[in-house]
Protein backbone atom coordinates (compact mmCIF):
# COMPACT_ATOMS: atom_id res chain seq x y z
CA UNK A 1 0.00 0.00 0.00
CA UNK A 2 1.54 3.31 -1.10
CA UNK A 3 0.23 5.37 1.82
CA UNK A 4 1.65 2.91 4.33
CA UNK A 5 5.06 2.85 2.64
CA UNK A 6 5.16 6.66 2.50
CA UNK A 7 4.15 6.98 6.15
CA UNK A 8 6.80 4.50 7.30
CA UNK A 9 9.47 6.39 5.36
CA UNK A 10 8.38 9.68 6.94
CA UNK A 11 8.32 8.25 10.46
CA UNK A 12 11.78 6.72 9.96
CA UNK A 13 13.48 9.64 8.20
CA UNK A 14 11.85 13.04 8.70
CA UNK A 15 13.54 14.03 11.96
CA UNK A 16 16.94 12.86 10.71
CA UNK A 17 16.56 14.82 7.48
CA UNK A 18 15.42 17.87 9.45
CA UNK A 19 18.19 17.73 12.05
CA UNK A 20 20.94 16.71 9.63
CA UNK A 21 20.21 18.16 6.18
CA UNK A 22 23.47 16.65 4.90
CA UNK A 23 22.24 13.12 5.59
CA UNK A 24 21.75 12.02 1.99
CA UNK A 25 20.09 8.71 2.87
CA UNK A 26 17.40 10.42 4.96
CA UNK A 27 16.82 13.03 2.25
CA UNK A 28 16.55 10.39 -0.48
CA UNK A 29 14.09 8.46 1.68
CA UNK A 30 12.04 11.61 2.25
CA UNK A 31 12.00 12.23 -1.51
CA UNK A 32 10.80 8.67 -2.00
CA UNK A 33 8.16 9.22 0.70
CA UNK A 34 6.96 12.34 -1.09
CA UNK A 35 6.61 10.62 -4.45
CA UNK A 36 4.99 7.55 -2.90
CA UNK A 37 2.52 9.72 -0.96
CA UNK A 38 1.68 11.45 -4.23
CA UNK A 39 0.76 8.10 -5.76
CA UNK A 40 -1.43 7.33 -2.74
CA UNK A 41 -3.13 10.74 -2.83
CA UNK A 42 -3.80 10.33 -6.53
CA UNK A 43 -5.83 7.20 -5.80
CA UNK A 44 -7.61 8.17 -2.59
CA UNK A 45 -7.42 11.97 -2.53
CA UNK A 46 -6.81 13.86 0.69
CA UNK A 47 -9.18 14.58 3.57
CA UNK A 48 -9.78 16.93 6.49
CA UNK A 49 -6.21 17.76 7.53
CA UNK A 50 -5.50 18.87 3.98
CA UNK A 51 -8.75 20.84 3.74
CA UNK A 52 -7.88 22.67 6.96
CA UNK A 53 -4.42 23.48 5.64
CA UNK A 54 -5.67 25.85 2.94
CA UNK A 55 -6.88 28.71 5.18
CA UNK A 56 -3.94 28.17 7.54
CA UNK A 57 -1.64 28.88 4.60
CA UNK A 58 -3.71 31.53 2.85
CA UNK A 59 -4.93 33.48 5.87
CA UNK A 60 -2.19 32.85 8.44
CA UNK A 61 0.91 32.44 6.26
CA UNK A 62 1.80 28.97 7.51
CA UNK A 63 3.70 26.92 4.95
CA UNK A 64 1.67 24.17 3.29
CA UNK A 65 3.49 21.24 4.92
CA UNK A 66 3.29 22.75 8.39
CA UNK A 67 -0.36 23.64 7.84
CA UNK A 68 -1.12 20.02 6.90
CA UNK A 69 0.78 18.78 9.95
CA UNK A 70 -1.02 21.20 12.26
CA UNK A 71 -4.24 19.16 12.44
CA UNK A 72 -2.92 15.76 11.33
CA UNK A 73 -2.38 14.17 14.76
CA UNK A 74 -5.72 15.41 16.07
CA UNK A 75 -7.60 14.15 13.00
CA UNK A 76 -5.77 10.80 13.25
CA UNK A 77 -6.91 10.47 16.87
CA UNK A 78 -10.48 11.46 15.99
CA UNK A 79 -10.79 9.22 12.95
CA UNK A 80 -9.04 6.18 14.47
CA UNK A 81 -11.57 6.24 17.32
CA UNK A 82 -14.55 6.37 14.95
CA UNK A 83 -17.76 4.65 15.97
CA UNK A 84 -17.68 3.01 12.54
CA UNK A 85 -15.74 -0.23 13.11
CA UNK A 86 -14.62 -0.33 9.47
CA UNK A 87 -12.94 3.08 9.80
CA UNK A 88 -11.46 2.57 13.26
CA UNK A 89 -10.16 -0.92 12.45
CA UNK A 90 -8.50 0.24 9.23
CA UNK A 91 -6.78 3.18 10.92
CA UNK A 92 -5.75 1.18 13.98
CA UNK A 93 -4.35 -1.57 11.71
CA UNK A 94 -2.54 1.03 9.59
CA UNK A 95 -0.99 2.44 12.77
CA UNK A 96 0.19 -1.02 13.83
CA UNK A 97 1.67 -1.78 10.40
CA UNK A 98 3.60 1.49 10.70
CA UNK A 99 5.12 0.21 13.95
CA UNK A 100 2.87 1.90 16.52
CA UNK A 101 0.80 0.26 19.24
CA UNK A 102 -2.36 2.06 18.10
CA UNK A 103 -3.67 5.25 16.52
CA UNK A 104 -3.09 7.33 19.62
CA UNK A 105 0.58 6.35 19.77
CA UNK A 106 0.98 7.19 16.08
CA UNK A 107 -0.67 10.58 16.71
CA UNK A 108 1.58 11.15 19.72
CA UNK A 109 4.61 10.54 17.50
CA UNK A 110 3.34 13.08 14.96
CA UNK A 111 3.02 15.60 17.80
CA UNK A 112 6.52 14.71 19.00
CA UNK A 113 7.95 15.33 15.52
CA UNK A 114 6.12 18.67 15.30
CA UNK A 115 7.61 19.74 18.63
CA UNK A 116 11.09 18.62 17.59
CA UNK A 117 10.80 20.74 14.44
CA UNK A 118 9.30 23.70 16.31
CA UNK A 119 6.07 23.64 14.29
CA UNK A 120 2.78 25.18 15.36
CA UNK A 121 1.13 23.12 18.08
CA UNK A 122 -1.78 25.37 19.12
CA UNK A 123 -4.22 27.77 17.52
CA UNK A 124 -2.35 30.60 19.19
CA UNK A 125 0.94 29.42 17.65
CA UNK A 126 -0.83 29.54 14.29
CA UNK A 127 -2.04 33.11 14.88
CA UNK A 128 -5.67 32.27 15.66
CA UNK A 129 -6.09 34.56 18.65
CA UNK A 130 -9.74 35.63 18.59
CA UNK A 131 -13.21 34.21 18.19
CA UNK A 132 -13.55 36.06 14.88
CA UNK A 133 -10.36 34.50 13.50
CA UNK A 134 -11.50 31.08 14.69
CA UNK A 135 -14.90 31.48 13.02
CA UNK A 136 -13.20 32.53 9.77
CA UNK A 137 -10.83 29.56 9.99
CA UNK A 138 -13.77 27.18 10.43
CA UNK A 139 -15.73 28.75 7.56
CA UNK A 140 -12.74 28.61 5.21
CA UNK A 141 -11.79 25.01 6.05
CA UNK A 142 -14.58 23.40 4.06
CA UNK A 143 -12.74 22.67 0.82
CA UNK A 144 -14.23 19.76 -1.17
CA UNK A 145 -11.71 17.28 0.28
CA UNK A 146 -13.26 17.80 3.74
CA UNK A 147 -15.99 15.46 2.45
CA UNK A 148 -13.38 12.67 2.17
CA UNK A 149 -12.88 12.55 5.93
CA UNK A 150 -14.24 9.30 7.36
CA UNK A 151 -16.02 11.20 10.14
CA UNK A 152 -18.38 13.88 8.88
CA UNK A 153 -17.31 17.35 9.96
CA UNK A 154 -19.88 20.10 10.37
CA UNK A 155 -19.10 23.74 11.12
CA UNK A 156 -19.94 23.17 14.79
CA UNK A 157 -17.93 19.94 15.10
CA UNK A 158 -14.97 21.52 13.31
CA UNK A 159 -15.08 24.50 15.66
CA UNK A 160 -14.99 22.16 18.67
CA UNK A 161 -12.15 20.26 16.98
CA UNK A 162 -10.15 23.46 16.47
CA UNK A 163 -10.89 24.58 20.04
CA UNK A 164 -9.27 21.37 21.24
CA UNK A 165 -6.07 22.71 19.67
CA UNK A 166 -6.16 25.91 21.73
CA UNK A 167 -3.87 26.40 24.70
CA UNK A 168 -6.13 28.92 26.38
CA UNK A 169 -9.77 29.65 26.94
CA UNK A 170 -9.33 32.97 25.11
CA UNK A 171 -10.32 31.17 21.90
CA UNK A 172 -13.48 29.34 22.89
C-alpha positions as CSV (number, residue, x, y, z in Angstrom):
1,X,0.0,0.0,0.0
2,X,1.5,3.3,-1.1
3,X,0.2,5.4,1.8
4,X,1.7,2.9,4.3
5,X,5.1,2.9,2.6
6,X,5.2,6.7,2.5
7,X,4.1,7.0,6.2
8,X,6.8,4.5,7.3
9,X,9.5,6.4,5.4
10,X,8.4,9.7,6.9
11,X,8.3,8.2,10.5
12,X,11.8,6.7,10.0
13,X,13.5,9.6,8.2
14,X,11.9,13.0,8.7
15,X,13.5,14.0,12.0
16,X,16.9,12.9,10.7
17,X,16.6,14.8,7.5
18,X,15.4,17.9,9.4
19,X,18.2,17.7,12.1
20,X,20.9,16.7,9.6
21,X,20.2,18.2,6.2
22,X,23.5,16.7,4.9
23,X,22.2,13.1,5.6
24,X,21.8,12.0,2.0
25,X,20.1,8.7,2.9
26,X,17.4,10.4,5.0
27,X,16.8,13.0,2.3
28,X,16.5,10.4,-0.5
29,X,14.1,8.5,1.7
30,X,12.0,11.6,2.2
31,X,12.0,12.2,-1.5
32,X,10.8,8.7,-2.0
33,X,8.2,9.2,0.7
34,X,7.0,12.3,-1.1
35,X,6.6,10.6,-4.5
36,X,5.0,7.6,-2.9
37,X,2.5,9.7,-1.0
38,X,1.7,11.5,-4.2
39,X,0.8,8.1,-5.8
40,X,-1.4,7.3,-2.7
41,X,-3.1,10.7,-2.8
42,X,-3.8,10.3,-6.5
43,X,-5.8,7.2,-5.8
44,X,-7.6,8.2,-2.6
45,X,-7.4,12.0,-2.5
46,X,-6.8,13.9,0.7
47,X,-9.2,14.6,3.6
48,X,-9.8,16.9,6.5
49,X,-6.2,17.8,7.5
50,X,-5.5,18.9,4.0
51,X,-8.8,20.8,3.7
52,X,-7.9,22.7,7.0
53,X,-4.4,23.5,5.6
54,X,-5.7,25.9,2.9
55,X,-6.9,28.7,5.2
56,X,-3.9,28.2,7.5
57,X,-1.6,28.9,4.6
58,X,-3.7,31.5,2.8
59,X,-4.9,33.5,5.9
60,X,-2.2,32.8,8.4
61,X,0.9,32.4,6.3
62,X,1.8,29.0,7.5
63,X,3.7,26.9,4.9
64,X,1.7,24.2,3.3
65,X,3.5,21.2,4.9
66,X,3.3,22.7,8.4
67,X,-0.4,23.6,7.8
68,X,-1.1,20.0,6.9
69,X,0.8,18.8,9.9
70,X,-1.0,21.2,12.3
71,X,-4.2,19.2,12.4
72,X,-2.9,15.8,11.3
73,X,-2.4,14.2,14.8
74,X,-5.7,15.4,16.1
75,X,-7.6,14.1,13.0
76,X,-5.8,10.8,13.2
77,X,-6.9,10.5,16.9
78,X,-10.5,11.5,16.0
79,X,-10.8,9.2,12.9
80,X,-9.0,6.2,14.5
81,X,-11.6,6.2,17.3
82,X,-14.5,6.4,14.9
83,X,-17.8,4.7,16.0
84,X,-17.7,3.0,12.5
85,X,-15.7,-0.2,13.1
86,X,-14.6,-0.3,9.5
87,X,-12.9,3.1,9.8
88,X,-11.5,2.6,13.3
89,X,-10.2,-0.9,12.4
90,X,-8.5,0.2,9.2
91,X,-6.8,3.2,10.9
92,X,-5.7,1.2,14.0
93,X,-4.4,-1.6,11.7
94,X,-2.5,1.0,9.6
95,X,-1.0,2.4,12.8
96,X,0.2,-1.0,13.8
97,X,1.7,-1.8,10.4
98,X,3.6,1.5,10.7
99,X,5.1,0.2,13.9
100,X,2.9,1.9,16.5
101,X,0.8,0.3,19.2
102,X,-2.4,2.1,18.1
103,X,-3.7,5.2,16.5
104,X,-3.1,7.3,19.6
105,X,0.6,6.3,19.8
106,X,1.0,7.2,16.1
107,X,-0.7,10.6,16.7
108,X,1.6,11.2,19.7
109,X,4.6,10.5,17.5
110,X,3.3,13.1,15.0
111,X,3.0,15.6,17.8
112,X,6.5,14.7,19.0
113,X,7.9,15.3,15.5
114,X,6.1,18.7,15.3
115,X,7.6,19.7,18.6
116,X,11.1,18.6,17.6
117,X,10.8,20.7,14.4
118,X,9.3,23.7,16.3
119,X,6.1,23.6,14.3
120,X,2.8,25.2,15.4
121,X,1.1,23.1,18.1
122,X,-1.8,25.4,19.1
123,X,-4.2,27.8,17.5
124,X,-2.4,30.6,19.2
125,X,0.9,29.4,17.7
126,X,-0.8,29.5,14.3
127,X,-2.0,33.1,14.9
128,X,-5.7,32.3,15.7
129,X,-6.1,34.6,18.7
130,X,-9.7,35.6,18.6
131,X,-13.2,34.2,18.2
132,X,-13.5,36.1,14.9
133,X,-10.4,34.5,13.5
134,X,-11.5,31.1,14.7
135,X,-14.9,31.5,13.0
136,X,-13.2,32.5,9.8
137,X,-10.8,29.6,10.0
138,X,-13.8,27.2,10.4
139,X,-15.7,28.7,7.6
140,X,-12.7,28.6,5.2
141,X,-11.8,25.0,6.1
142,X,-14.6,23.4,4.1
143,X,-12.7,22.7,0.8
144,X,-14.2,19.8,-1.2
145,X,-11.7,17.3,0.3
146,X,-13.3,17.8,3.7
147,X,-16.0,15.5,2.4
148,X,-13.4,12.7,2.2
149,X,-12.9,12.6,5.9
150,X,-14.2,9.3,7.4
151,X,-16.0,11.2,10.1
152,X,-18.4,13.9,8.9
153,X,-17.3,17.3,10.0
154,X,-19.9,20.1,10.4
155,X,-19.1,23.7,11.1
156,X,-19.9,23.2,14.8
157,X,-17.9,19.9,15.1
158,X,-15.0,21.5,13.3
159,X,-15.1,24.5,15.7
160,X,-15.0,22.2,18.7
161,X,-12.2,20.3,17.0
162,X,-10.2,23.5,16.5
163,X,-10.9,24.6,20.0
164,X,-9.3,21.4,21.2
165,X,-6.1,22.7,19.7
166,X,-6.2,25.9,21.7
167,X,-3.9,26.4,24.7
168,X,-6.1,28.9,26.4
169,X,-9.8,29.6,26.9
170,X,-9.3,33.0,25.1
171,X,-10.3,31.2,21.9
172,X,-13.5,29.3,22.9
